Amino acid sequence: MQQVVKMEKAMNKVVVVIGAGLAGAEASYQLAKRGFEVHLYEQKPKKYSPAHTDENFAELVCSNSLKSNSLTNACGLLKEELRHLDSLVISSADKTKVPSGEALSVDRKMFSKIITEKIKSMPNIKVFNECVEKIDVTKPTIIATGPLTDGKLLASLTNLLGNDSCYFFDAVAPIVTRESLDENHYFVANRYEKGETSGDYINCPLSQDEYDEFFKALITAKTVELKDFENSKVFESCMPIEINAKRGYQTLTYGILKPKGLVDPRTDKTPFAVLQLRKESNFGNLYNLVGCQTNMLFGEQKRVFSLIPALKNAEFVRYGVMHRNSYINAPKNLNRYYQLKKYPNVFVAGQLSGVEGYVESISSGLYCAINMANMLNEKPFATFSSATAIGSLANYLSTASEQNFQPMNSNWAIIKGDLKDKAERSKRALEEIDSFIKGERNGI
């Protein structure tokens, strides 16, 4: 049951935005241009997270690439939708792009600088260089503090949502599309035939020779070098598969790859080893490699896991990661507008909401701002369908499994459509976005 909190009424309709990263900067711009007064709280330069060094807003910590611009790429479609919706951050990326093929890569210093200048030049945005430690649920608020949210603020959010609603590091397994699996090399069954339905898991068997090749590749694979603030404590309760394998040749066959209770119907025998894949969403088109959280480099993950026969042509929509991170259990706590179910005055944007990636963070900030504005103006919420990239991501977060939730980036498997041609699907999505823009412009 939704908990209703009395909203503080203000004639000037002030919205608090916490965090001036990609999502927070986008949300602030969208609200300000719609006539709202924005109080933007950013802890820099008074305080920096372990990963940040630049005092400007929208700092790109890792890569300077915002991925492909192609409309046959899901992230390319998402960027184009954001361009149509007048995204400040994407337009800034276009202005500061550097040559990188069809990808949108930027001069990260110039990128952050022009976003900061634009935000600070808007008369109805007031910037406070303060570290927010407590969430006031009576005020219209967008929390966009990112994966390294300060401890006291994260504790405040945890107290509001419950200890089982916030995660403090990413330890997730790769996700693949079902259609890319080789059906000649897997079978569908539950262990010991238990469960309410048959076929909850896709089982990928390995012979001893196949396991031997996989094992050798796994224990010699290149891994990500940890940063200073990412230490072994991250791994205490969630061991990377490659570390687990180094404990002994058959450690995995007695653990996450155990074949016990599974019989391959093609041979009527129990395989030497079995990797199980579990549904990642209710739609049955994305599957999680159970127990395969890993610190391997992305290219190594594809190489090593593709040695499993059923995965030889697998499409990876998300690779496994293990690093210090904070995000909420989105399907438990958020509706499809990034709004907290218990506290409707509060929206969560950026990676803290459970999206993964630069462009995805931008889209969540924009979507939050549109609907924060609609809520305060007592208008119906804007609902982008799952045929759009921006809508599909929000819908996925609100409908994924609460028990096994993992952050997600934009991909075609979550974008709905009856057309196989991706360019045509993109065309339809952009038509929906343009229809929304026309309606908003006309006051609908």
C-alpha positions as CSV (number, residue, x, y, z in Angstrom):
1,M,0.0,0.0,0.0
2,Q,1.4,3.4,-1.0
3,Q,2.3,5.6,1.9
4,V,1.0,9.1,1.3
5,V,3.2,11.9,2.6
6,K,1.8,15.5,2.8
7,M,3.7,17.6,0.3
8,E,5.1,20.9,1.3
9,K,3.2,23.5,-0.8
10,A,5.3,26.3,-2.2
11,M,4.1,29.0,-4.5
12,N,7.3,28.9,-6.5
13,K,7.3,25.1,-6.7
14,V,10.8,24.4,-5.5
15,V,12.3,21.0,-6.4
16,V,15.4,19.6,-4.6
17,V,17.8,17.7,-6.8
18,I,20.6,15.9,-5.0
19,G,23.7,15.3,-7.1
20,A,25.0,17.1,-10.2
21,G,26.1,14.1,-12.2
22,L,24.7,13.1,-15.5
23,A,21.2,12.4,-14.2
24,G,21.1,15.3,-11.8
25,A,22.3,17.8,-14.3
26,E,19.8,16.6,-16.8
27,A,16.9,16.7,-14.3
28,S,17.8,20.2,-13.1
29,Y,17.8,21.6,-16.7
30,Q,14.5,19.9,-17.6
31,L,12.8,21.2,-14.5
32,A,14.3,24.7,-14.8
33,K,13.2,25.1,-18.4
34,R,9.7,24.1,-17.4
35,G,9.6,27.1,-14.9
36,F,10.5,25.4,-11.6
37,E,13.0,26.7,-9.1
38,V,15.6,24.0,-8.6
39,H,17.8,23.7,-5.5
40,L,20.7,21.6,-6.8
41,Y,22.9,20.1,-4.1
42,E,26.4,19.0,-5.1
43,Q,29.0,18.0,-2.6
44,K,31.9,18.9,-4.8
45,P,34.3,20.7,-4.5
46,K,34.0,20.5,-0.7
47,K,34.0,16.7,-0.8
48,Y,34.9,14.2,-3.5
49,S,34.0,10.6,-3.8
50,P,37.0,8.2,-4.2
51,A,36.3,8.2,-8.0
52,H,35.9,11.9,-8.7
53,T,38.5,14.6,-9.2
54,D,36.8,17.4,-11.3
55,E,34.8,20.1,-9.6
56,N,32.5,20.5,-12.7
57,F,29.2,18.8,-13.0
58,A,28.5,15.6,-15.1
59,E,32.0,14.2,-14.6
60,L,32.7,11.1,-16.7
61,V,34.6,8.8,-14.4
62,C,35.4,5.9,-16.6
63,S,35.2,5.9,-20.4
64,N,34.6,9.0,-22.4
65,S,32.3,7.1,-24.8
66,L,28.6,7.3,-24.8
67,K,28.4,4.3,-27.1
68,S,27.0,4.0,-30.6
69,N,25.0,6.6,-32.5
70,S,23.5,4.0,-34.8
71,L,19.7,3.7,-34.8
72,T,20.2,-0.1,-35.1
73,N,21.8,0.0,-31.7
74,A,19.6,0.3,-28.6
75,C,21.8,2.8,-27.0
76,G,21.9,4.7,-30.2
77,L,18.1,4.9,-30.3
78,L,18.1,6.0,-26.7
79,K,20.4,8.9,-27.5
80,E,18.3,9.9,-30.4
81,E,15.2,9.9,-28.3
82,L,17.0,12.1,-25.8
83,R,18.0,14.5,-28.6
84,H,14.3,14.8,-29.6
85,L,13.5,15.5,-26.0
86,D,16.0,18.4,-25.8
87,S,18.5,16.7,-23.5
88,L,21.1,19.1,-22.3
89,V,23.6,16.4,-21.6
90,I,23.3,14.7,-25.0
91,S,23.5,18.1,-26.9
92,S,26.6,18.9,-24.9
93,A,28.1,15.5,-25.9
94,D,27.4,16.3,-29.5
95,K,29.1,19.7,-29.2
96,T,32.2,18.2,-27.6
97,K,32.5,14.9,-29.6
98,V,35.9,13.6,-30.7
99,P,36.5,11.1,-33.6
100,S,35.6,7.5,-32.7
101,G,33.8,5.9,-35.6
102,E,30.1,5.6,-35.1
103,A,30.4,6.0,-31.4
104,L,29.7,9.2,-29.5
105,S,32.9,10.0,-27.6
106,V,33.6,13.3,-26.0
107,D,36.3,15.6,-24.7
108,R,35.4,14.9,-21.1
109,K,36.8,18.1,-19.7
110,M,35.0,20.4,-22.2
111,F,31.8,18.2,-21.9
112,S,31.6,18.8,-18.1
113,K,32.6,22.4,-18.4
114,I,29.8,23.5,-20.8
115,I,27.1,21.5,-18.8
116,T,28.3,23.3,-15.6
117,E,28.2,26.7,-17.3
118,K,24.7,26.1,-18.7
119,I,23.3,24.9,-15.3
120,K,24.9,27.8,-13.4
121,S,23.7,30.4,-16.0
122,M,20.0,29.4,-15.5
123,P,18.4,32.0,-13.1
124,N,16.0,29.5,-11.5
125,I,18.7,27.0,-10.5
126,K,20.4,27.6,-7.2
127,V,23.5,25.5,-6.6
128,F,24.4,24.5,-3.0
129,N,27.9,23.0,-2.5
130,E,26.8,20.9,0.4
131,C,26.7,17.2,1.3
132,V,23.1,16.2,2.0
133,E,22.9,13.7,4.8
134,K,19.1,13.2,5.2
135,I,16.2,12.9,2.8
136,D,13.2,15.1,3.5
137,V,10.3,13.1,2.0
138,T,7.9,16.1,2.4
139,K,9.7,18.0,-0.3
140,P,9.7,17.3,-4.0
141,T,13.1,15.6,-4.4
142,I,15.1,13.8,-7.1
143,I,18.0,11.8,-5.7
144,A,20.7,11.4,-8.3
145,T,23.8,10.8,-6.3
146,G,25.2,7.9,-8.2
147,P,26.8,4.6,-7.4
148,L,29.2,6.1,-4.8
149,T,26.4,7.8,-2.8
150,D,27.8,9.3,0.5
151,G,27.4,7.0,3.5
152,K,25.1,9.2,5.6
153,L,22.7,9.9,2.7
154,L,22.7,6.2,1.7
155,A,21.9,5.3,5.4
156,S,19.0,7.7,5.3
157,L,17.7,6.1,2.2
158,T,18.2,2.6,3.6
159,N,16.2,3.6,6.8
160,L,13.3,4.8,4.6
161,L,13.2,1.7,2.3
162,G,14.5,-1.1,4.6
163,N,17.8,-2.9,4.8
164,D,16.9,-5.4,2.1
165,S,16.2,-2.6,-0.4
166,C,19.7,-1.2,-0.9
167,Y,22.8,-2.9,-2.3
168,F,26.3,-1.6,-1.5
169,F,28.3,-3.2,-4.2
170,D,27.8,-4.7,-7.6
171,A,28.4,-8.4,-7.8
172,V,26.4,-9.5,-10.8
173,A,26.6,-12.2,-13.4
174,P,26.4,-11.7,-17.2
175,I,23.0,-11.6,-18.9
176,V,22.4,-13.1,-22.4
177,T,19.4,-13.2,-24.8
178,R,17.6,-16.5,-25.1
179,E,17.3,-16.2,-28.9
180,S,21.1,-16.2,-29.2
181,L,21.5,-19.6,-27.3
182,D,22.2,-22.8,-29.3
183,E,19.1,-24.9,-28.6
184,N,21.0,-28.0,-29.7
185,H,23.2,-27.7,-26.6
186,Y,20.8,-27.0,-23.8
187,F,17.8,-28.5,-22.1
188,V,15.0,-26.9,-20.0
189,A,14.4,-28.4,-16.5
190,N,14.4,-27.7,-12.8
191,R,16.8,-29.5,-10.5
192,Y,15.3,-32.7,-9.2
193,E,12.2,-31.6,-11.2
194,K,11.2,-29.3,-8.4
195,G,9.2,-26.1,-8.8
196,E,5.8,-25.0,-9.7
197,T,6.5,-25.2,-13.4
198,S,8.8,-27.3,-15.5
199,G,11.4,-25.3,-17.3
200,D,12.3,-22.5,-14.9
201,Y,16.0,-22.9,-15.9
202,I,17.9,-23.4,-19.1
203,N,20.6,-25.9,-18.4
204,C,23.9,-25.9,-20.4
205,P,25.7,-29.2,-20.0
206,L,29.5,-29.7,-20.4
207,S,31.3,-32.9,-21.0
208,Q,34.5,-33.5,-19.0
209,D,36.6,-32.3,-22.0
210,E,34.5,-29.2,-22.5
211,Y,34.7,-28.4,-18.8
212,D,38.5,-28.9,-18.9
213,E,38.8,-26.3,-21.7
214,F,36.5,-23.9,-19.9
215,F,38.2,-24.3,-16.5
216,K,41.7,-23.6,-18.0
217,A,40.5,-20.5,-19.8
218,L,38.7,-19.3,-16.6
219,I,41.6,-19.5,-14.2
220,T,44.0,-17.8,-16.7
221,A,41.6,-15.0,-17.8
222,K,42.6,-11.4,-17.4
223,T,40.7,-9.5,-14.7
224,V,39.9,-5.9,-13.9
225,E,42.5,-4.2,-11.6
226,L,40.8,-3.0,-8.5
227,K,40.9,0.7,-7.5
228,D,42.1,1.8,-4.1
229,F,38.6,2.0,-2.7
230,E,37.6,-1.4,-4.0
231,N,39.1,-4.0,-1.8
232,S,38.6,-7.7,-1.0
233,K,35.7,-6.9,1.4
234,V,33.6,-6.5,-1.7
235,F,34.0,-10.2,-2.5
236,E,33.5,-11.6,1.0
237,S,29.9,-12.7,0.4
238,C,30.0,-13.1,-3.3
239,M,33.0,-14.9,-4.7
240,P,34.0,-14.3,-8.4
241,I,33.7,-17.5,-10.4
242,E,37.4,-17.3,-11.5
243,I,38.6,-17.0,-7.9
244,N,36.3,-19.9,-6.9
245,A,37.7,-22.0,-9.7
246,K,41.3,-21.5,-8.6
247,R,40.5,-23.3,-5.3
248,G,40.4,-26.6,-7.1
249,Y,39.6,-28.4,-10.4
250,Q,36.2,-29.6,-9.3
251,T,35.2,-26.8,-6.9
252,L,32.7,-25.5,-9.5
253,T,31.3,-29.0,-10.2
254,Y,30.4,-29.2,-6.6
255,G,29.2,-25.6,-6.5
256,I,27.6,-23.4,-9.1
257,L,28.1,-25.9,-12.0
258,K,27.0,-29.0,-10.1
259,P,25.1,-31.4,-12.3
260,K,23.4,-33.3,-9.4
261,G,19.6,-33.5,-9.9
262,L,19.7,-32.8,-13.6
263,V,19.4,-35.4,-16.4
264,D,20.1,-34.5,-20.0
265,P,17.1,-35.8,-21.9
266,R,19.3,-36.3,-25.0
267,T,21.5,-38.8,-23.2
268,D,19.4,-39.8,-20.2
269,K,22.5,-39.2,-18.2
270,T,23.7,-36.6,-15.7
271,P,26.4,-34.4,-17.4
272,F,29.8,-33.8,-15.9
273,A,29.0,-30.1,-15.3
274,V,26.0,-27.9,-15.9
275,L,25.7,-24.1,-16.0
276,Q,22.1,-23.0,-15.2
277,L,20.6,-19.9,-16.8
278,R,17.7,-18.2,-14.9
279,K,15.1,-15.8,-16.3
280,E,16.1,-12.2,-15.8
281,S,12.7,-10.8,-16.5
282,N,9.1,-11.8,-16.8
283,F,9.3,-11.7,-20.6
284,G,11.5,-14.7,-20.8
285,N,13.9,-13.2,-23.3
286,L,16.8,-12.4,-21.0
287,Y,18.7,-15.0,-18.9
288,N,21.2,-14.7,-16.1
289,L,24.3,-17.0,-15.8
290,V,23.6,-18.2,-12.3
291,G,26.5,-17.8,-9.9
292,C,28.8,-16.4,-12.5
293,Q,29.6,-13.0,-10.9
294,T,33.0,-12.2,-12.2
295,N,35.8,-9.7,-12.3
296,M,37.1,-10.7,-15.7
297,L,37.5,-8.1,-18.4
298,F,34.5,-7.8,-20.7
299,G,36.3,-9.3,-23.7
300,E,37.5,-12.2,-21.6
301,Q,34.0,-12.9,-20.3
302,K,32.7,-13.3,-23.9
303,R,35.7,-15.5,-24.8
304,V,35.6,-17.7,-21.7
305,F,31.8,-18.2,-21.4
306,S,31.4,-18.8,-25.2
307,L,33.4,-22.0,-24.6
308,I,30.3,-23.5,-23.1
309,P,28.6,-25.1,-26.2
310,A,25.1,-23.5,-25.5
311,L,26.7,-20.1,-25.3
312,K,29.0,-20.3,-28.3
313,N,27.0,-17.6,-30.2
314,A,25.5,-15.9,-27.1
315,E,24.6,-12.2,-27.2
316,F,25.7,-10.5,-24.0
317,V,23.4,-7.6,-23.1
318,R,25.3,-7.1,-19.9
319,Y,28.6,-8.4,-18.7
320,G,29.3,-9.3,-15.1
321,V,30.8,-6.7,-12.8
322,M,32.2,-6.7,-9.3
323,H,32.9,-3.3,-7.9
324,R,31.9,-1.0,-5.2
325,N,28.5,0.4,-6.1
326,S,25.2,1.4,-4.5
327,Y,21.8,1.0,-6.0
328,I,18.3,0.2,-4.8
329,N,16.1,-2.8,-5.5
330,A,14.2,-1.0,-8.2
331,P,11.2,-3.4,-8.8
332,K,10.5,-3.4,-5.1
333,N,10.7,0.4,-4.5
334,L,10.1,2.2,-7.8
335,N,7.2,2.5,-10.2
336,R,7.7,3.0,-13.9
337,Y,8.3,6.7,-13.5
338,Y,11.3,6.3,-11.1
339,Q,9.1,7.4,-8.3
340,L,9.3,5.8,-4.9
341,K,6.2,3.8,-4.2
342,K,6.2,4.6,-0.5
343,Y,7.2,8.2,-0.8
344,P,5.7,9.7,-4.0
345,N,7.4,13.1,-3.5
346,V,10.7,11.4,-4.1
347,F,12.1,10.2,-7.4
348,V,15.4,8.3,-7.9
349,A,17.5,8.8,-11.0
350,G,20.9,7.7,-12.3
351,Q,22.7,4.5,-11.3
352,L,21.3,4.6,-7.8
353,S,17.9,3.8,-9.4
354,G,19.3,0.6,-11.0
355,V,20.1,1.8,-14.5
356,E,23.6,1.0,-15.9
357,G,25.5,3.3,-18.1
358,Y,26.0,7.0,-19.0
359,V,23.1,7.4,-21.5
360,E,20.7,5.4,-19.3
361,S,21.5,7.6,-16.4
362,I,20.7,10.7,-18.5
363,S,17.4,9.2,-19.6
364,S,16.3,8.5,-16.1
365,G,17.1,12.0,-15.0
366,L,15.1,13.4,-17.9
367,Y,12.1,11.1,-17.3
368,C,12.1,11.9,-13.6
369,A,12.0,15.6,-14.3
370,I,9.2,15.4,-16.8
371,N,7.0,13.5,-14.3
372,M,8.0,15.6,-11.3
373,A,6.9,18.6,-13.3
374,N,3.6,16.8,-14.2
375,M,3.0,15.8,-10.6
376,L,3.5,19.4,-9.3
377,N,1.3,20.8,-12.0
378,E,-1.3,18.2,-11.2
379,K,-1.2,16.7,-14.7
380,P,-1.2,13.0,-15.7
381,F,2.2,11.4,-15.7
382,A,3.9,11.0,-19.1
383,T,4.1,7.3,-19.9
384,F,6.6,6.2,-22.6
385,S,5.8,2.8,-23.8
386,S,8.2,-0.2,-23.9
387,A,8.4,0.3,-27.7
388,T,10.7,3.2,-26.9
389,A,14.2,2.9,-25.4
390,I,13.5,5.4,-22.6
391,G,10.2,3.7,-21.7
392,S,11.5,0.1,-21.9
393,L,14.3,0.8,-19.4
394,A,11.9,2.3,-16.9
395,N,9.4,-0.5,-17.4
396,Y,12.1,-3.1,-16.9
397,L,13.3,-1.6,-13.6
398,S,9.8,-1.6,-12.2
399,T,8.9,-5.2,-13.4
400,A,12.1,-7.2,-13.0
401,S,12.4,-9.9,-10.3
402,E,12.8,-8.4,-6.8
403,Q,14.6,-11.5,-5.6
404,N,17.4,-11.4,-8.3
405,F,17.4,-7.7,-9.4
406,Q,20.5,-6.5,-11.2
407,P,21.2,-3.1,-12.8
408,M,20.4,-3.0,-16.5
409,N,21.4,-1.0,-19.5
410,S,19.4,-0.3,-22.7
411,N,19.2,-3.2,-25.1
412,W,16.9,-4.6,-27.7
413,A,15.7,-7.5,-25.6
414,I,13.8,-5.2,-23.3
415,I,12.5,-2.9,-26.1
416,K,9.2,-4.3,-27.3
417,G,8.1,-4.5,-30.9
418,D,6.6,-6.7,-33.5
419,L,9.1,-5.6,-36.2
420,K,12.4,-7.5,-36.7
421,D,14.0,-4.6,-38.6
422,K,15.7,-2.5,-35.9
423,A,15.7,0.6,-38.0
424,E,11.9,0.4,-38.4
425,R,11.6,-0.2,-34.6
426,S,13.6,2.9,-34.1
427,K,11.4,4.9,-36.5
428,R,8.3,3.9,-34.5
429,A,9.9,4.7,-31.2
430,L,10.9,8.2,-32.4
431,E,7.4,8.8,-33.7
432,E,6.0,8.1,-30.2
433,I,8.5,10.5,-28.7
434,D,7.6,13.2,-31.2
435,S,3.9,12.7,-30.5
436,F,4.6,13.3,-26.8
437,I,6.6,16.4,-27.6
438,K,3.8,17.8,-29.7
439,G,1.3,17.0,-27.0
440,E,3.4,18.7,-24.3
441,R,4.0,21.7,-26.5
442,N,0.2,22.1,-26.9
443,G,-0.4,21.8,-23.2
444,I,-1.9,18.3,-23.3
